[in-house]
């Protein structure tokens, strides 16, 4: 077909390029060796002046300033890659009304116009990159829709050998949003670039050289997430791995830490109930019956149908296992939590006021309230959630001040005129983890948020 060849302007002012002769408007990229330029966009006419969903897409390959190749009748060719050999890849997004439809496809051409590869994916493609000779093509995909015909294509990094052509490997994307994909200078490695100048290296056989970095960054993302679901799922996965080590003595400290971190974040009540149940099972497996009971009780408050009522009744019947300092959380009357001017106020029935006389108080991010009592059978701290008592634990004296830092509860006890006071530390389930005798009466306590130190 005879068509007038275009000439590339000597200077390109910005990322946009237009050719009035054919009605083309789009963007452009240039090869590393500066020989090849690829323009990609749409050819507008009176028939399609307001829509890019028609087959008005076009790519123009220039060798120097001369047009070498034109590929037309594309639909939204908005993602491209170009190499020093003039080989280029173009990803058609297809009609906007048919996301990932049959016209959404990846195509690769050489400088003569021969199509080397054509493939439809089950997820949208980003950051395509060609090796300098055009033999290898790498790219990553976004998350696949739930109704995708190839859901497994989502959130992956691909490497293709165009000499076959064949897909050499598909691996999970190492970072949520890669910023770029490149090849090492000798094309022996695929480099996936992430935020903060992070680079993840893959050999051509699919070996990842930065597994430790991937795990480190994944942990960082999880700990910054305001929701706890991913942390809880990670904890469950680690626990399954540990349980698969038949006959080996396993250390569940990391699993417990991850679950506690997840409970400090936003999750549904049912998920939090499941998390507390697992912590209870781990504690029970170690013989820590009192600790297990506290977790199970929290789980029952969050989800009364979690299936723990018989287990709790059975463990409560084994009173020999309960520590003597424990105060039963089964108390008479009801408590109601109110918020006045943004501050939590505990409203008690007269029977509670007479029996428990609440004093100092602190609040967890998820709404749990910890308050001190000095009229119980012995002085204690009580944790309340959803107007129910989750646990209570004895302390050496009146709880004068309570601070919560991360998942730990710091309680200073003592009274005016006493020669000594105490600092008692509990975890969020009510298990005492430390106790210190203070030389004198502790008037107040504060937390240095930056260092995590407690000042008394």
GIURDA-V739382 format. One record per helix or strand of 2 or more residues. SS is the DSSP state (@ for helix, = for strand). FROM is the first residue (numbers start at 1). TO is the last residue. Records with the same first field share a line. If there is no record, write none. Layout:
SS = FROM-TO + FROM-TO
//
This chain:
= = 16-19 + 24-30 + 36-43 + 57-63 + 66-74 + 77-82 + 88-92 + 105-109 + 115-119 + 125-130 + 136-141 + 156-161 + 166-172 + 180-183 + 189-193 + 199-203 + 335-340 + 343-348 + 358-363 + 369-373 + 380-385 + 388-394 + 399-405 + 408-413 + 421-427 + 432-438 + 446-448 + 453-455
@ = 151-153 + 195-197 + 211-224 + 229-243 + 253-263 + 269-285 + 289-302 + 309-317 + 319-321 + 350-356
//
